[in-house]
Amino acid sequence: MTQESFSVTAGVMFLIIAIFHVLRIIIGWDAIIGGWAVPSWVSWLAIIVAGYLAYEGFRLAKKAR
């Protein structure tokens, strides 16, 4: 696997994660882990982190060309 394909794959995966967290906030899905109801602010944090990692993945893929 080349660095470019790895970076694109990682970028897509993190983008999908960010999209699901956005959907969780918009639709109001509940997230329960081990009986603990995860507050929605955790999804806001996850959107920022996953969005940044997706951006970096795509940026590194472009740089690897």
C-alpha positions as CSV (number, residue, x, y, z in Angstrom):
1,M,0.0,0.0,0.0
2,T,1.4,3.3,-1.0
3,Q,1.5,6.4,1.3
4,E,-1.0,8.1,-0.9
5,S,-3.6,5.2,-0.8
6,F,-3.1,4.8,2.9
7,S,-3.7,8.5,3.5
8,V,-6.8,8.6,1.3
9,T,-8.2,5.5,3.1
10,A,-7.6,7.0,6.5
11,G,-9.1,10.3,5.4
12,V,-12.2,8.6,4.1
13,M,-12.6,6.5,7.3
14,F,-12.3,9.6,9.6
15,L,-14.7,11.5,7.3
16,I,-17.3,8.8,7.7
17,I,-16.8,8.9,11.5
18,A,-17.3,12.6,11.5
19,I,-20.4,12.3,9.4
20,F,-22.0,9.8,11.7
21,H,-21.3,12.1,14.7
22,V,-23.0,14.9,12.8
23,L,-26.0,12.6,12.1
24,R,-26.1,11.6,15.8
25,I,-26.5,15.3,16.8
26,I,-29.0,16.2,14.1
27,I,-31.2,13.1,14.4
28,G,-30.8,12.7,18.1
29,W,-29.4,9.2,18.2
30,D,-28.6,7.9,21.7
31,A,-25.2,6.4,22.3
32,I,-24.9,4.0,25.2
33,I,-21.6,2.4,26.1
34,G,-21.6,-0.1,28.9
35,G,-24.8,1.4,30.4
36,W,-23.4,4.9,30.2
37,A,-25.4,7.4,28.1
38,V,-22.8,9.4,26.1
39,P,-23.6,13.1,26.2
40,S,-23.9,14.9,22.9
41,W,-20.9,17.2,23.6
42,V,-18.7,14.2,23.1
43,S,-19.9,14.0,19.5
44,W,-19.0,17.7,19.0
45,L,-15.5,16.9,20.2
46,A,-15.4,13.8,18.0
47,I,-16.5,15.9,14.9
48,I,-13.6,18.3,15.5
49,V,-11.0,15.5,16.0
50,A,-12.2,13.2,13.2
51,G,-12.7,16.2,10.8
52,Y,-9.1,17.3,11.5
53,L,-7.7,13.8,11.0
54,A,-9.7,13.5,7.7
55,Y,-8.4,16.8,6.5
56,E,-4.8,15.8,7.3
57,G,-5.3,12.4,5.6
58,F,-6.4,14.1,2.4
59,R,-3.7,16.7,2.7
60,L,-1.0,14.1,3.1
61,A,-2.4,12.1,0.1
62,K,-2.1,15.2,-2.1
63,K,1.4,15.9,-0.8
64,A,2.5,12.3,-1.6
65,R,1.7,12.7,-5.3
